[in-house]
């Protein structure tokens, strides 16, 4: 299929708006050709995952766009960077890497991106309209944007995301097209106990199972009796996008494109059905841990995706003023941090042993102590998936309540059991 560019797009690619805008438009156009897209479509916003330092080439790429006079054409929020610019936590990134990471973050500021530095932009007011086309990076944000908000995006990676933001265009393919958003798989959780489904731990565990089972297939989840809330859907999507390549899921009666099972399936029978049983969930939960029955834990990390204000409320309630024997690293965005600071809650939490991490997270940059073989406890399905490879720690998975109790006493405590 031949890509057709509009006269305006051709002019930008030829340099009418400067070399930076031309480079961005050419990147988007070449990507569209590779993907077989017939045209480019305008986008309403972008979320940029490419500002996390992985090497000097990423910094130099962003600085070349800046030198070429590029500016984002649409609202563009930023995913986590490699540094905690708010100074809440100490990042152990040494020079010259630290300097290059700072240069990279500064380059994206100069391109006109919002200094959000969060993997949960939908918690910071970036919530595109139902049916709008956007270009978002960061797997959990993509899943939430498509599924919970009903906006349309593919999984835009480094550095196509910023090219889309500068050009204001994206390739017309994949999940931008309505026919590709119809579910072909039914994921039935109606056999699971009500108590489990109402628990916090259910959603990252189910997300982990879902991603492993479906890969990148669009599915509809049946048997969810009530809306579990944005934090639960956030946790589900993050885990599903970590164990699989999930960009869109539907939940019948909950998400906007699935008022019922039939609509989500496009009024056709499912090509496959997965009936989730309690033993499947137990196995999925067990897979989230890479260690068994340790005598002690060395760290606790929560907030992947970044903690919401409601999750901080729960954290405070569970700690109940007790001092922690093992620090809890609580990752969040600066939009939440500012509210904690205004109320004095940040200082109170830090006095109890909570280490607040802003602008980044402990799995993408060195913040945790260098402790190969250490034990990290978490309630995040995404942390559980990536922490062993990224940090060198073994993972012990539990609910938030389990994480807090374990941090208080310094050893694993499991109290939440559902039958």
C-alpha positions in Angstrom: 0.0 0.0 0.0 1.4 3.4 -1.0 1.5 6.2 1.6 -0.1 9.4 0.5 1.1 12.6 2.2 -0.9 15.8 2.0 0.7 18.9 0.5 1.2 20.3 4.0 2.9 17.1 5.2 5.1 17.1 2.2 6.1 20.7 2.7 7.0 20.0 6.4 9.0 17.0 5.4 10.9 19.1 2.8 12.0 21.6 5.5 9.4 24.3 5.3 9.2 24.5 9.1 12.9 23.8 9.8 15.1 20.8 9.9 13.8 19.5 13.3 10.2 19.4 12.1 11.3 17.9 8.8 13.2 15.1 10.6 10.2 14.3 12.7 7.8 14.3 9.8 10.1 12.0 7.8 10.4 9.6 10.7 6.6 9.4 11.0 6.2 9.0 7.3 8.8 6.3 7.0 7.3 4.4 9.9 3.9 4.6 8.2 5.4 3.1 5.0 6.9 0.3 6.9 3.6 -0.4 8.7 1.6 -0.3 5.5 -0.5 2.7 6.6 -2.2 4.5 3.7 -2.0 8.0 5.2 -1.1 10.0 8.3 -3.8 11.2 10.7 -3.9 14.2 13.0 -3.5 13.5 16.7 -4.8 15.4 19.7 -2.0 14.7 22.1 1.1 12.6 22.9 2.7 11.0 25.9 6.5 10.7 25.5 8.3 7.6 26.7 11.6 8.4 24.9 13.0 10.8 27.5 14.4 8.1 29.7 18.1 7.9 29.4 19.4 4.6 28.0 22.5 5.9 26.3 24.0 8.9 24.7 22.3 8.4 21.3 18.9 9.3 22.8 20.2 12.5 24.3 21.9 13.5 21.0 18.8 12.7 19.1 16.7 15.0 21.3 19.3 17.7 21.1 19.3 17.5 17.3 15.6 18.1 17.2 16.1 21.1 19.5 18.9 22.5 17.3 16.6 22.2 14.3 14.0 24.4 16.0 11.5 21.7 16.6 8.5 22.2 18.9 5.7 19.9 19.7 2.5 20.6 17.8 0.1 19.1 20.3 0.0 18.6 24.1 2.8 16.3 25.0 3.3 15.0 28.6 6.5 13.2 29.6 7.0 9.8 31.1 9.5 9.1 33.8 13.1 10.2 33.3 16.3 8.8 34.8 16.6 11.5 37.5 14.5 12.6 40.5 14.5 16.3 39.7 12.4 17.1 42.8 15.2 15.9 45.1 13.1 13.4 47.0 15.4 10.4 46.5 19.1 9.9 45.7 19.8 8.5 42.2 23.1 6.6 42.1 23.7 7.4 38.4 27.3 8.4 38.0 28.9 10.8 35.6 29.0 11.1 32.6 25.6 9.2 32.5 24.0 11.5 35.1 24.9 14.6 33.1 23.7 13.1 29.8 20.4 12.1 31.5 20.0 15.7 32.7 20.7 17.0 29.2 18.1 14.7 27.8 15.4 15.8 30.2 16.3 19.4 29.5 16.1 18.8 25.7 12.5 17.6 26.0 11.6 20.6 28.0 13.0 22.8 25.2 10.9 20.9 22.7 7.8 22.1 24.5 6.8 19.0 26.4 5.1 19.3 29.8 7.3 18.5 32.7 5.0 15.8 34.1 7.6 13.0 34.4 5.0 10.4 35.3 4.0 7.0 33.9 0.4 7.8 34.8 -0.4 11.0 32.9 -4.1 10.2 33.1 -3.8 10.9 36.9 -2.3 14.3 36.2 -5.1 15.6 34.1 -4.1 14.3 30.7 -7.2 12.4 29.7 -7.9 12.6 26.0 -11.5 12.3 24.8 -13.3 9.2 23.8 -12.6 8.3 20.2 -9.8 10.9 19.8 -6.5 9.8 18.1 -3.4 10.3 20.2 0.2 9.0 20.1 1.2 7.6 23.5 4.2 5.7 24.7 4.6 3.8 28.0 2.8 0.5 28.0 0.6 1.0 31.0 -0.4 4.5 29.8 -1.3 3.1 26.4 -3.4 0.4 27.9 -5.3 2.8 30.1 -5.7 5.4 27.4 -7.2 2.9 24.9 -9.2 0.8 27.4 -10.4 3.1 30.2 -10.5 6.4 28.3 -11.4 5.0 24.9 -9.0 7.3 23.1 -7.0 5.6 20.2 -3.3 5.0 20.2 -0.8 2.3 19.3 2.1 1.4 21.5 4.4 4.2 20.4 8.0 3.6 21.4 11.2 5.6 21.5 11.6 7.9 19.5 8.5 7.7 17.2 6.5 9.2 20.1 8.3 12.6 20.0 8.3 12.6 16.2 4.5 12.2 16.3 4.2 15.0 18.8 6.3 17.4 16.7 4.5 16.5 13.4 1.1 16.3 15.0 0.6 13.1 13.0 0.5 9.4 13.4 0.3 6.5 11.0 -3.3 5.4 10.3 -3.0 1.7 11.3 -3.6 -0.7 14.2 -5.7 0.5 17.1 -6.4 3.9 15.5 -8.8 1.9 13.2 -12.2 1.0 14.7 -12.2 -2.5 13.1 -9.0 -3.4 15.0 -10.5 -2.5 18.4 -13.2 -5.2 18.3 -12.5 -8.0 20.8 -12.0 -11.5 19.4 -11.4 -13.3 22.7 -13.5 -13.7 25.8 -11.8 -13.8 29.2 -14.4 -15.0 31.8 -13.7 -14.3 35.5 -17.2 -15.1 36.7 -16.0 -18.2 38.6 -13.6 -16.3 40.9 -14.7 -15.6 44.5 -16.3 -12.2 45.2 -13.9 -11.5 48.0 -10.9 -11.9 45.8 -12.4 -9.7 43.0 -13.0 -7.0 45.5 -9.4 -7.1 46.8 -6.6 -4.8 45.7 -4.4 -7.8 44.9 -6.8 -9.2 42.3 -6.1 -6.7 39.6 -2.3 -7.0 39.1 -2.6 -10.7 39.4 -5.4 -11.0 36.9 -3.5 -8.5 34.6 -0.4 -10.7 34.8 -2.5 -13.8 33.8 -4.4 -11.9 31.1 -1.2 -10.6 29.4 0.4 -14.0 29.5 -2.6 -15.7 28.0 -3.7 -13.2 25.3 -0.4 -11.6 24.1 -1.5 -8.7 21.9 -5.0 -10.0 21.2 -7.9 -7.6 22.0 -10.1 -9.3 24.5 -13.2 -8.6 26.6 -13.3 -9.5 30.2 -16.7 -10.9 31.5 -17.9 -11.5 35.0 -16.7 -8.2 36.7 -19.7 -7.3 38.8 -18.9 -3.6 39.4 -16.5 -0.9 38.4 -13.3 -1.6 40.3 -12.0 2.0 40.1 -9.2 3.6 38.1 -6.4 2.4 40.4 -7.5 -1.2 39.9 -7.8 -0.8 36.1 -4.4 1.0 36.1 -2.8 -2.0 37.9 -4.5 -4.5 35.6 -3.4 -2.8 32.4 0.2 -2.3 33.7 0.6 -6.0 34.5 -1.1 -7.1 31.3 1.1 -4.9 29.2 4.2 -6.3 31.0 3.6 -10.0 30.6 2.0 -9.5 27.2 1.8 -6.9 24.5 -1.7 -5.7 25.5 -2.6 -2.3 24.1 -6.3 -2.5 24.6 -8.7 -4.5 26.7 -12.4 -4.3 27.3 -14.3 -5.0 30.5 -18.0 -5.7 29.9 -20.1 -3.1 31.6 -17.1 -1.1 32.8 -15.0 0.3 29.9 -16.5 2.7 27.4 -16.4 0.6 24.3 -17.9 -2.4 26.1 -21.3 -1.6 27.4 -21.9 -5.4 27.1 -20.1 -8.5 25.8 -21.9 -8.5 22.5 -20.9 -4.9 21.6 -17.3 -5.5 22.6 -17.1 -8.6 20.3 -18.7 -6.7 17.4 -21.8 -9.0 17.7 -19.8 -12.0 16.6 -18.9 -15.1 18.6 -15.4 -15.1 20.2 -12.6 -16.9 18.4 -11.4 -18.1 21.8 -12.7 -18.3 25.3 -10.6 -18.5 28.5 -12.5 -19.4 31.6 -10.4 -18.3 34.6 -10.5 -20.6 37.6 -9.1 -20.1 41.1 -6.2 -22.4 40.5 -5.1 -20.4 37.4 -5.1 -17.2 39.6 -3.1 -18.9 42.3 -0.5 -20.0 39.8 -0.4 -16.5 38.3 0.1 -15.0 41.7 2.9 -17.5 42.5 4.7 -16.6 39.3 5.0 -12.9 40.4 7.5 -14.0 43.1 11.0 -15.1 42.2 11.9 -16.2 45.7 10.2 -18.4 48.3 9.9 -17.9 52.0 12.9 -15.6 52.7 13.7 -14.8 56.4 13.9 -11.1 55.7 13.3 -8.5 53.1 15.8 -5.8 52.0 13.5 -3.3 50.3 9.9 -2.5 49.5 8.9 -0.7 46.4 5.4 0.4 45.3 4.1 2.8 42.7 4.4 1.2 39.2 2.4 2.8 37.8 2.9 5.9 39.9 0.8 6.1 43.1 -2.4 8.2 43.1 -3.5 10.4 45.9 -6.0 7.6 46.9 -3.2 5.1 47.1 -1.2 7.4 49.4 -4.3 7.7 51.6 -4.3 3.9 51.9 -0.6 3.7 52.5 -0.9 6.2 55.4 -3.8 4.3 56.9 -1.9 1.0 56.7 1.2 2.4 58.3 -0.8 4.0 61.0 2.0 6.1 62.4 4.4 3.2 62.9 8.1 3.4 62.0 9.3 1.1 59.3 12.2 -1.3 59.8 12.7 -1.5 56.0 12.0 1.7 53.9 9.1 1.7 51.5 10.1 3.4 48.2 6.9 5.0 47.0 7.1 6.2 43.4 4.8 9.0 42.3 4.4 12.0 40.0 5.2 15.6 41.0 1.5 16.4 40.7 0.9 14.2 43.7 4.1 15.2 45.5 3.0 18.9 45.5 -0.3 18.0 47.2 1.6 15.9 49.8 3.9 18.8 50.5 1.1 21.4 50.9 -0.5 19.3 53.6 2.7 18.3 55.3 2.1 14.6 54.6 5.3 14.2 52.7 7.4 15.1 55.8 5.3 12.9 58.0 5.7 9.9 55.7 9.4 10.4 55.4 9.8 10.6 59.1 8.3 7.1 59.3 10.7 5.7 56.8 8.9 6.1 53.5 11.2 7.2 50.6 9.2 9.2 48.1 10.5 8.9 44.6 9.3 11.5 42.1 9.9 11.9 38.3 11.2 8.4 38.0 11.0 4.9 39.6 13.3 2.4 41.2 13.2 -0.1 38.4 14.4 2.2 35.6 17.3 4.0 37.4 19.6 3.1 40.3 18.0 4.2 43.5 17.8 1.0 45.6 21.0 0.0 47.3 23.3 -2.1 45.1 22.5 -5.5 46.6 22.6 -8.4 44.1 20.4 -11.2 45.4 18.6 -8.8 47.8 14.8 -9.3 48.3 12.4 -6.7 47.0 8.8 -6.9 48.1 6.1 -5.2 46.0 2.4 -5.1 45.2 3.0 -4.0 41.6 2.6 -6.6 38.8 4.8 -4.5 36.6 7.6 -4.2 39.2 7.4 -7.9 39.7 8.0 -8.5 36.0 10.9 -6.1 35.5 12.7 -5.8 38.9 14.8 -9.0 38.8 16.4 -8.1 35.5 16.7 -4.4 36.1 17.7 -4.3 39.7 19.3 -7.6 40.6 16.8 -8.1 43.4 14.6 -11.2 43.8 10.9 -10.3 44.0 8.4 -11.2 46.7 4.9 -10.3 45.7 2.1 -9.4 48.1 -0.8 -7.0 48.7 -0.1 -3.4 49.8 -1.2 -4.4 53.3 1.3 -7.3 53.2 4.1 -4.9 52.0 3.4 -2.5 54.8 3.3 -5.1 57.5 6.5 -6.7 56.2 8.2 -3.3 56.1 7.2 -2.6 59.7 8.8 -5.9 61.0 11.5 -6.4 58.4 10.4 -9.9 57.4 7.7 -11.3 55.1 4.2 -11.1 56.5 1.2 -12.4 54.5 -2.2 -11.7 56.0 -4.6 -11.3 53.0 -6.0 -14.7 52.0 -9.0 -15.0 49.8 -11.1 -18.2 49.3 
